[in-house]
Amino acid sequence: MVWNVQARAAAWLKKNSVQHLQYSVRYCFALALLSSGVGCNSIAPGMHFNRQNTNGDQTRALSSVSQAEMTLITPELLRQEELQREQQVSQDISALLHGPAPYSIQGGDILAIVVWDHPELASAVQAGGGAAPGDLPVSGTPPAGFVVDHEGMIQFPFAGGLKVAGLTEAAARNLLTTRLSRYINKPDVTLRVQSYRSKRIYIDGEVKTPGLQPINDIPMTLLEALNRAGGLLPSADQSNVSISRAGQTYRVNLLQMVSRGVNPASIMLANGDVVRVLSRDQSKVFVSGEVLTPRSLEMHSGRMTLNEALGEAGGINPQTGDGRQVYVVRNASDKQPQIFHLDTQSPAGLSLAEEFQLRPKDVVYVDAAPLATWHRVVSLIFPSALSQVVQANNSTPNK
């Protein structure tokens, strides 16, 4: 009998405490609703603009960002963006575009010279002719030939010193024939470059075999250099190839050249050029906010639309995302950032998202739906009270 009285008393106290807690939670929720018009924006999760006037350099900087102009993404804006891309002054690469020229002999090249029907001239040639140690074969015997010295000269029997630097093979052969004709009747001379060592280019970046590539009698075009380096890696950005020459760097967009009917093989490389193929990692866009998988995305050879960025991030979260509040934040070094706004809840909005071209370092942000924002606000105000109510209801015995 005493035990039953004690059990009923404990149950009554527990029931009334749970009800009292529920009333307290409802009262707090009502107060939060009443005060929402005053201070909800200050505690709501997510992105919002802070326009309060306070002191400090940081506050002034944030104020300038918060007052950045917001532009709606419309068909007219897309036309303006396309016109701006077409009218944008691209870097002049005319210095790189010219036809192939015959190979000219320079200091360091090794020449092979034969005077037919005169073997005594061939035996008079010393083996190696001053070849560099790096050119020695495995056997240790240097190759026969005439090394063009740093002054562009070679020494040949009966002809003496010949300046061949800057001459083609044909011009050097004619010069040697003219000299030998003083001592030999109608000399038949063969002259060719045996080892190309005077000219080279350097290729680096996203290619299979980066390194040095010698320039020989085959014209060294940009495509030839990329092919000799084993081709581009999958991570290469074909829209961002740099060529450094004489202290100036040229940016080459291979895809844009092809689309405009310009053959990339018309870009001729010269001695000392440095070719670097940049990675797509350096051209990323960032997707954050209410998407399924917030992440950074690599652009596809310098191109990515807003629709592609949202798709690769898993799309807008159907439970918490607000398709009417999609923003693109674009930073500019010389002016305030640009903010673009798009409503993607209509088919027209999806069409605009497919046409809107992103740029490297753009930030795509999807804001939360109002209901999701309220849920987070309430969870921030009294998360422990809600959990206590749930635990109390679950622990109440069923009689």
ABEGO torsion letter per residue (X at the ends): XAAAAAAAAAAAAAAAAAAAAAAAAAAAAAAAAAAAAAAAAAABBEBBBBABBBBEAAAAAAAAAAABBBBBBBAAAAAAAAAAAAABBBBBAAAABBBBBBBBBBBGBBBBBBBBGBAAAAAABBBGGGBBAAABBAAGBBBBEBBBBAAGBBBBBGAEBBBABGBBAAAAAAAAAAAAAAABBGBBBBBBBABBAABBBBBBEBBABBEBBBBBABBBBAAAAAAAAGEBBAABBAABBBBBBGGBBBBBBAAAAAAAGBBAAABBBBBGBBBBBBBAAABBBBBBEBBABBBBBBBBGGBBBAAAAAAAAGEBBAAABBAABBBBBBBBAABBBBBBBBBAABAAAAAAAAABBBBBGBBBBBBBBAAAAAAAAAAAABAAAAAAAAAAAAABBBX
